[in-house]
Amino acid sequence: MATTADELREQVRRRYAESARAVTERADGCGCGTGACCAEGESDAAKFGEALYDAEQHGQLPEAATLASLGCGNPTAVAELRKGETVLDLGSGGGIDVILSAKRVGPGGIAYGLDMTDEMLALAQQNAHDAAVTNVQFLKGVIEQIPLPADSVDVVISNCVINLSTDKPGVLTEIARVLKPGGRIGISDVVAEDHLSAEERAARGSYVGCIAGALSRREYEAGLEAAGFEQISVEFTHQVADGMHGAIVKAVKTGQPDAKGLPAIVAAVTAGCC
Ligand SMILES: C[S@@+](CC[C@H](N)C(=O)[O-])C[C@H]1O[C@@H](n2cnc3c(N)ncnc32)[C@H](O)[C@@H]1O
């Protein structure tokens, strides 16, 4: 039976609520302690989670923030954040990238974390408190409808979340809306090689495990271009499944969304999930 987009989002929310509870209770959830939550495999610790951060960054973080790390990259390492900037982390989870961003932009800047899962938001608040950062704000909401005004953010980061969205064009349009002109993205995500069909991606892992919903490199580039971005690059960093990679996605907002271009990636997204 087909799964609707709403049902799929609820599955995602439940999965990550369980992960947050596992970290809070220091129990075994879906492998969060080993950083393997975003995928199902036993040997995923080196591909997902805390292993992707260096020793200096670990030193700036409370243990629970590190344990809650479920990403597939390290967006703060590539976003070149500057003092005084406003940063938005989409799907902020336990808050690891929000805390690191807040430290980079300093007291004159602010780091927002947006997440739809109450348990993750509570964990992130606690982690930010333990890390003694005050220039952070966690927002409850979905990345397809970002609760911030237009032209209000310098940098959007995200770590292994956009693949989980059932409305990728909606997310890319929203990112373009909230970014200031000249604003930029530094996103880590799972990205498929162009030759893999949606069905082949689904055969390599589940949707909630960050694999089946991944865009291909060409789909990502086309979606960003249609949403008004330039200087787009999608760079594979490490393989997470056959033909699928952790990737760094960078781009700069220069124009307005091209309404004609956006439906091009809708078909792929729908085939991959519902
Ligand atoms: C794989 S975890 C990544 C968390 C964090 N970025 C990290 O690197 O540890 C995915 C997170 O995104 C959130 N999420 C997934 N889909 C979302 C959506 N459509 N809107 C808002 N949050 C979402 C989940 O609640 C979860 O906290």
The ligand as an SDF file (V2000), in Angstrom:
LIG
                    3D

 27 29  0  0  0  0  0  0  0  0999 V2000
   19.0650   12.6440   10.6150 C   0  0  0  0  0  0  0  0  0  0  0  0
   18.5690   13.7250   11.8780 S   0  0  0  0  0  0  0  0  0  0  0  0
   19.8220   14.9730   11.7390 C   0  0  0  0  0  0  0  0  0  0  0  0
   19.9000   15.8640   12.9440 C   0  0  0  0  0  0  0  0  0  0  0  0
   21.0430   16.8780   12.9460 C   0  0  0  0  0  0  0  0  0  0  0  0
   21.0290   17.6950   11.7640 N   0  0  0  0  0  0  0  0  0  0  0  0
   22.3760   16.2100   13.1150 C   0  0  0  0  0  0  0  0  0  0  0  0
   23.2420   16.3910   12.2540 O   0  0  0  0  0  0  0  0  0  0  0  0
   22.5610   15.5260   14.1110 O   0  0  0  0  0  0  0  0  0  0  0  0
   17.1470   14.5070   11.1460 C   0  0  0  0  0  0  0  0  0  0  0  0
   16.4950   15.6030   11.9800 C   0  0  0  0  0  0  0  0  0  0  0  0
   15.6600   16.3620   11.1120 O   0  0  0  0  0  0  0  0  0  0  0  0
   14.3850   16.5160   11.6740 C   0  0  0  0  0  0  0  0  0  0  0  0
   13.4370   16.5880   10.5350 N   0  0  0  0  0  0  0  0  0  0  0  0
   13.2260   15.6460    9.5810 C   0  0  0  0  0  0  0  0  0  0  0  0
   12.3480   16.0780    8.6660 N   0  0  0  0  0  0  0  0  0  0  0  0
   11.9970   17.3350    9.0440 C   0  0  0  0  0  0  0  0  0  0  0  0
   11.1110   18.3070    8.4980 C   0  0  0  0  0  0  0  0  0  0  0  0
   10.4210   18.0820    7.3770 N   0  0  0  0  0  0  0  0  0  0  0  0
   10.9870   19.5030    9.1390 N   0  0  0  0  0  0  0  0  0  0  0  0
   11.6700   19.7390   10.2950 C   0  0  0  0  0  0  0  0  0  0  0  0
   12.5170   18.8530   10.8620 N   0  0  0  0  0  0  0  0  0  0  0  0
   12.6840   17.6630   10.2380 C   0  0  0  0  0  0  0  0  0  0  0  0
   14.1900   15.3210   12.5930 C   0  0  0  0  0  0  0  0  0  0  0  0
   13.2810   15.6030   13.6290 O   0  0  0  0  0  0  0  0  0  0  0  0
   15.6120   15.0990   13.0950 C   0  0  0  0  0  0  0  0  0  0  0  0
   15.8560   15.8420   14.2710 O   0  0  0  0  0  0  0  0  0  0  0  0
  1  2  1  0
  2  3  1  0
  2 10  1  0
  3  4  1  0
  4  5  1  0
  5  6  1  0
  5  7  1  0
  7  8  2  0
  7  9  1  0
 10 11  1  0
 11 12  1  0
 11 26  1  0
 12 13  1  0
 13 14  1  0
 13 24  1  0
 14 15  1  0
 14 23  1  0
 15 16  2  0
 16 17  1  0
 17 18  1  0
 17 23  2  0
 18 19  1  0
 18 20  2  0
 20 21  1  0
 21 22  2  0
 22 23  1  0
 24 25  1  0
 24 26  1  0
 26 27  1  0
M  CHG  2   2   1   9  -1
M  END
$$$$
